[in-house]
Amino acid sequence: MPNVRIELYAGRTPEQKAACARDIVDAVVRNLGAPPEVVQVVFVDVERHDWHTGGRMPPPAPVKA
């Protein structure tokens, strides 16, 4: 049972995550030979202010027009 965990900034829509999950499942099936019904994709939303790289706070989120 391949399990793919994706940590990302919060804010993606369910539709964006579903499209990404479909592509990931397809890639796992194609490259690892796993049946699609056993491939799991887990999205972990992380608030931008909780994601630090190199000891630094992340830049502010871009402003949506």
C-alpha positions in Angstrom: 0.0 0.0 0.0 2.0 3.0 -1.2 1.2 6.1 1.0 2.2 9.5 -0.3 2.2 12.3 2.2 2.3 15.9 1.0 2.9 18.8 3.3 2.0 22.2 1.9 0.8 25.7 2.8 -2.8 25.7 3.6 -5.2 27.3 1.1 -5.5 24.9 -1.8 -9.1 24.0 -2.8 -10.4 20.4 -2.5 -10.6 20.4 -6.3 -6.9 21.3 -6.6 -6.0 18.5 -4.1 -8.2 16.0 -6.0 -6.5 16.8 -9.3 -3.0 16.5 -7.7 -4.0 13.2 -6.0 -5.2 11.7 -9.3 -1.9 12.6 -11.0 0.1 11.1 -8.1 -1.9 7.9 -8.1 -1.4 7.6 -11.8 2.4 8.1 -11.4 2.6 5.5 -8.6 0.6 3.0 -10.6 2.8 3.6 -13.7 6.1 3.6 -11.9 5.6 1.1 -9.1 3.0 -1.2 -10.5 0.7 -0.8 -7.5 -3.1 -1.1 -8.2 -4.7 2.3 -7.9 -7.2 1.2 -5.2 -4.3 0.8 -2.7 -2.5 4.0 -3.3 -3.2 6.6 -0.6 -2.4 10.3 -0.9 -2.6 12.4 2.3 -2.5 16.2 2.2 -1.3 17.9 5.4 -2.1 21.6 5.4 0.4 23.7 7.3 -0.2 27.4 8.1 2.4 29.6 6.5 3.5 31.0 9.9 4.2 27.5 11.1 6.6 26.6 8.3 10.2 27.7 9.0 13.2 27.1 6.7 16.7 27.7 7.8 15.5 29.1 11.1 13.6 31.9 9.3 9.9 32.6 9.2 8.3 32.3 5.8 7.5 35.4 3.7 3.9 36.6 3.9 1.3 34.9 1.7 0.8 36.7 -1.7 -2.2 39.0 -1.8 -4.9 37.7 -4.0 -6.4 40.2 -6.4 
